[in-house]
């Protein structure tokens, strides 16, 4: 009862990355609340799915298996999740902010009459005192999200209703395996018994899902390198930084033309235009063609050994020095300071 | 020919590209009065889908429904200029401060007044909140199936609608029985422009509250041409339960708002020293730039 639940999305037999990221976040929330972390999986051919989830520390996995449950359809999945939530009464329910999660979670919130916050960028536990009534609430889920086209950052709470539901985009939370062996208790959900004909009135006639491609345009955090990175090998550092921050690597045209990274990652006038929350420009001088593709980023950090590089004019922070020294320090201090 | 009854859900939204300093009230809700108001972009895509159905089935009735303050009548007029047949404005002080759950409750009750309805079409999400929740929640409240991320209606035959959906990494074609709720993705065709003839026809369309400030001549004009009246419904017209409305019907509360737009863009120059890098990372974590 009153545990943290994560709805795990399945695509081609694999638990989606966003769900694993949510399990990692859910694990830390559950630890703080001293409760259990439970996963809900619905799909077909789920044999061994627990092996994918166990490393992320779920205590219980609710498995609804039926050949009708894959690919995802709104009504049957909504019924399964609703039934599990009504029975288990979670305090928190997390969904990926994907075309599945954003289709499913609102229906769950509506049927359970509880609050849902979309596209959270941070989730924290905290207390709250209602200004009007003076009533105190302990251990609420702070659902932090940008709103108003990114002009404000709002902290949303659901003081009275449970579960507290939130969706989070892929790449926002970091995915991290727990230490030691973890074996979740498996609980079967009687999918066939719960579902009836009326849940299958919408039929999928055709479905084409493209393989996962590099998509820097959707990334909240971009670590970009220019000619100044020096070599393809040096780009490995940028990949490491992007990996720990949960971002993507991009390159300037000069870096792409020099073969340091592939064209799909090119930012600028002849590449992709990006507007991430954070753009880290490493060894990029900042020609106008490059700036045209990234100057709408919410925050820009430049790492360059040339204090006079044009990129520094639009950067919020200019770190002057050798990127081979600076990037490892950023990784080190990120690991040290992040929870 | 089938006379499809189509309801388009639309929202008047603050233009988030032009946010001013007084955009938020002290209680954390949006101060809509201080912002330029526009027809939510994806709701225009939704209107276009409805109008395309009407192109094919000219007997179809396209109704725009919106919940909002009195001035939201503006977007109903905008819809009439583009080809909608009529509009309803759900407006009541009791609706103020609604989150998506309370909003979907009101919209669902409004739609029920127009039953039997074949299709409810909404934009996927509104640019002020970007939640994409109201469409599915209306579907749940009406106990209807939903097709989200719709890009194109392929056919409507024998009580079934076939819709192409745009997913993150692909497309899906689904068949759903009507009545159904669709939410339309921004990749769907843009809305047609205003039609000059319709603009002339509807430029004097006014809502009940707008009429109160108009001259006698105007009121006479409305009597002669009843199609110029934009109907308004309050909580009592849709038999709404007060406790499900506005702030009391909204489980989500705003605890805190931080303004991120007006921070001066001053560039800080740092060195590669440990102290500088550590400080930078700490700042980024504190202001939620990185997790």
Interface residues (C-beta under 8 A of the other chain):
Chain A: X71 X74 X75 X78 X98 X99 X102 X103 X105 X106 X107 X109 X110 X111 X113 X114 X115 X116 X117 X118 X119 X121 X122 X128 X142 X143 X144 X146 X147 X148 X149 X150 X151 X152 X153 X154 X155 X156 X157 X158 X159 X160 X161 X172 X173 X174 X201 X202 X203 X204 X205 X206 X207 X208 X209 X210 X211 X212 X213 X221 X245 X246 X277 X278 X298 X299 X301 X307 X312 X313 X315 X316 X317 X318 X319 X320 X321 X322 X325 X326 X329 X330 X333 X334 X336 X337 X338
Chain B: X14 X16 X17 X19 X23 X24 X28 X30 X99 X100 X101 X104 X127 X128 X129 X130 X131 X132 X133 X134 X135 X136 X137 X139 X140 X141 X145 X146 X147 X148 X149 X162 X165 X167 X168 X169 X170 X171 X172 X173 X174 X175 X176 X177 X250 X251 X252 X253 X254 X255 X256 X257 X258 X259 X260 X261 X265 X266 X267 X268 X269 X270 X271 X272 X274 X276 X277 X278 X280 X281 X282 X284 X285 X288 X289 X290 X291
